[in-house]
Amino acid sequence: MALNSAAGAGAYSAIANLIGNASGEAKAAAPAQGSSEFGSIVDSVLANVTKSGSALEAQAANLSSGNADVLDLVTAVAETELAVESLVTIRDRVISAYQDILNMPI
């Protein structure tokens, strides 16, 4: 069980670092490099959401067959929830920036 808790804490830390690095890179990046760095950030967040979702499905299947502990499933749910929240945060910020650009006077 300690391994699963450590894995959950590691996943949380990785997402927190990814989001923290994303805001730091956005401030330090040049305009020409910003698009490729932003794209790689979005790609990594999407990959993490996909990986977390697959792990969640696998844990649910293992629990239903009696091969897993409930704690494993709860950890997988928490990892997936955190990954989806990160993706939604990025989406909301992109939409907000787009709306700011649309509202700029010409």
Secondary structure as GFF3:
##gff-version 3
##sequence-region A 1 106
A	DSSP	alpha_helix	2	28	.	.	.	ID=ss1
A	DSSP	alpha_helix	31	65	.	.	.	ID=ss2
A	DSSP	alpha_helix	70	102	.	.	.	ID=ss3
###
